[in-house]
């Protein structure tokens, strides 16, 4: 399964950028974001997302 991870602006909470990763990469990205206090929005990726 693939997930879209959106990095959110610290002030407004709006998406700044996004990436699509496989399930195995989600934990690593979440751990890195938690270490620096970065806000993320994670959702299942559309079949057409790349």
C-alpha positions as CSV (number, residue, x, y, z in Angstrom):
1,X,0.0,0.0,0.0
2,X,1.2,3.5,-0.7
3,X,0.6,6.7,1.3
4,X,0.7,10.4,0.5
5,X,2.5,12.4,3.2
6,X,1.8,16.1,3.2
7,X,4.1,18.4,5.2
8,X,2.0,21.1,6.8
9,X,2.9,24.8,7.4
10,X,3.6,25.4,11.1
11,X,1.4,28.5,11.3
12,X,-1.5,28.0,8.9
13,X,-1.6,24.2,8.7
14,X,-1.9,24.3,5.0
15,X,0.0,21.7,2.9
16,X,3.5,22.9,1.8
17,X,4.6,19.8,-0.2
18,X,3.8,16.1,-0.5
19,X,5.4,12.8,-1.4
20,X,4.0,9.3,-2.0
21,X,5.8,6.5,-0.2
22,X,5.3,2.8,0.4
23,X,4.1,1.6,3.8
24,X,7.6,0.6,4.9
25,X,8.8,4.2,4.7
26,X,6.0,5.8,6.6
27,X,7.4,5.0,10.1
28,X,10.8,6.5,9.2
29,X,9.3,9.7,7.9
30,X,7.0,10.0,11.0
31,X,10.0,9.5,13.3
32,X,12.0,12.2,11.5
33,X,9.1,14.6,11.6
34,X,8.5,14.0,15.3
35,X,12.2,14.6,16.1
36,X,12.0,18.1,14.7
37,X,8.3,18.9,15.5
38,X,7.1,18.9,11.9
39,X,3.4,18.5,11.3
40,X,2.3,15.8,8.8
41,X,-0.9,14.7,7.2
42,X,-0.9,11.1,6.1
43,X,-3.5,9.5,3.8
44,X,-3.8,6.6,1.5
45,X,-2.5,7.5,-2.0
46,X,-4.7,7.5,-5.0
47,X,-4.0,4.8,-7.5
48,X,-2.9,7.5,-9.9
49,X,-0.5,9.3,-7.5
50,X,3.2,9.0,-8.0
